[in-house]
């Protein structure tokens, strides 16, 4: 769908530029902004490398695990069908912490690993489970306390105070995250969206019966 949207935007800009006599301006803007995008991306390498390094130090130093333990009670509320000691929980919590710090690149592999673990306990392999949907909502609309990428862009363009967006970013991302989780939870309860999602609990019960 996203590809169709981009194609539509490109075609509309070309058509409008043609009929308004500004086709050359459209071409010039595409070339100039393409060059600018590369400059911004290269300029972000330093700050991203720094914070990814901080993230790695925090991970090996146990800080990430500590933060994960602090938000474990919330994970039980969001993912009631998954035991708190399941590997997926730890990976999801680490993904959340990485997103808190605005480290999208560091959060991506953790998110993929969490989805892989959730898929292992998904009874219907061709359909996303409730836990996967909730996690996707949290990951997509994650709360961001330190928007590193945006701060890096503002620094690149010589902003007088590149950190002034932190408060608004926290507010906006918090609203987005709460909305995403609420909508996902509501839709799970609607009859036409409701899905039986026994998850790992059924597997555990079967294992106990087998052991008995």
Residue pairs with C-beta under 8 A, 6 or more apart in sequence:
13 26
14 23
14 26
16 22
17 23
17 25
17 26
39 156
40 153
40 156
43 152
43 156
44 149
44 152
44 153
44 156
47 148
47 151
47 152
47 155
48 103
48 105
48 148
48 149
48 152
51 101
51 102
51 103
51 106
51 148
52 103
52 105
52 106
55 64
55 98
55 101
55 103
55 106
58 64
59 65
59 94
64 94
64 97
65 90
65 94
67 93
67 97
68 90
68 93
68 94
68 97
71 93
71 96
72 84
72 89
72 93
75 84
75 89
75 92
75 93
76 84
78 134
78 138
78 181
79 89
79 92
79 131
79 134
79 135
81 130
81 131
81 197
81 198
81 199
81 200
81 201
82 88
82 89
82 118
82 121
82 131
82 199
82 200
83 89
83 200
83 201
83 204
86 117
86 121
86 200
87 117
88 114
88 117
88 118
88 121
88 131
91 110
91 113
91 114
91 117
92 110
92 114
92 135
92 138
94 110
95 107
95 110
95 111
95 114
95 139
96 138
96 139
96 142
98 104
98 106
98 107
98 110
99 107
99 139
99 142
99 143
99 144
100 142
100 143
100 144
100 145
100 146
101 144
101 145
101 146
101 148
102 144
102 145
102 146
102 147
102 148
102 149
102 150
102 151
103 148
104 149
107 139
107 142
111 135
111 139
114 135
115 132
115 135
115 136
118 129
118 131
118 132
118 135
119 125
119 132
121 129
121 199
121 200
121 203
122 128
122 129
122 132
122 199
123 129
123 197
123 198
123 199
123 202
127 195
128 136
129 195
129 197
129 199
130 188
130 195
130 197
130 199
131 197
131 199
133 184
133 188
134 181
134 184
134 185
137 177
137 180
137 181
137 183
137 184
138 177
138 180
138 181
140 180
141 173
141 176
141 177
141 179
141 180
142 173
142 177
143 170
143 173
143 174
143 177
144 169
144 170
144 173
145 166
145 169
145 170
146 166
147 165
147 166
147 169
150 165
150 169
151 162
151 163
151 165
151 166
154 162
154 165
155 162
187 193
188 194
188 195
